[in-house]
Amino acid sequence: MARRVVHHMDLPTLIQVNKEVVALTGEPHEYSQSDGAKMAALIAEVEARANNQDFVEAVPEKASLLVFKIASGQYFRAGNKRTALVAGLSFLRKNGYSIDLRDRDLVSVIDRAGVAAADLDDLYTVLTEKAKKSPVERKGWTTTVTQLVESNRRFLRDLAS
């Protein structure tokens, strides 16, 4: 049986996520060149993570790392936790999992990760408890991100306040 391949997010997609979530509130979409380099390193770290595990184990582990690092890393001037939420859920959708973006436990653990009150294990626990198998998102990353943001526009805007 062929091994399933994990669909990884690239840097332009991560930047697009932040651009879309901050546009909802009129905040600036800004990041420094050094933050861009740190994001590229993060994406490489996520790609390298859990490669010795099978697909079912690797996807939540990779998603947890992606979300945790974005929420706690402050790569963008604004919207880091919202970017982490949308990026993580887009990653999960592209790999055949879903979680309700409005799930209180998920939002809470991401918020706490952003202020160093939750760690990677806390986030992994919530993701593995809440993630459900779903059809793999066959659309491109841009369409996946845009649809996720548009369908949760008001909620994401409210998170900014």
MOGILIN-V109847 format. One record per pair of residues at least 6 apart in sequence whose C-alpha atoms are under 7 Angstrom apart, sorted by the first residue. I is the first residue (numbers start at 1). J is the second residue. Records with the same first field share a line. If there is no record, write none. Layout:
BEGIN
I->J + J
END
This chain:
BEGIN
4->55
6->55 + 59 + 95
7->94 + 95
8->47 + 91
9->91
10->43
11->39 + 40
13->141 + 142
14->87
17->83 + 86 + 87 + 145
18->29 + 79 + 83
19->29
21->79 + 82 + 83 + 149
22->28 + 29 + 78 + 79
24->157
25->157
27->78
28->78
29->77 + 78
30->76 + 77
31->75 + 76 + 77
35->75
46->62 + 65 + 66
49->62
50->58 + 61
51->58
60->124 + 127 + 128
61->124
63->88 + 91 + 92
64->120 + 123 + 124 + 127
65->120
66->88
67->84 + 85 + 88
68->113 + 120
70->80 + 84
71->80 + 81 + 84 + 110 + 113 + 114
72->113 + 114 + 115 + 116
74->80
81->110 + 111 + 114
82->156
89->98 + 99
90->144 + 145
92->98
93->136 + 137
94->136 + 137 + 138
95->136 + 137
96->133 + 134 + 135 + 136 + 137
97->131 + 132 + 133 + 134
98->131 + 132 + 133 + 134
99->130 + 131 + 132
105->126
106->126
109->118 + 123
112->118
113->119
END
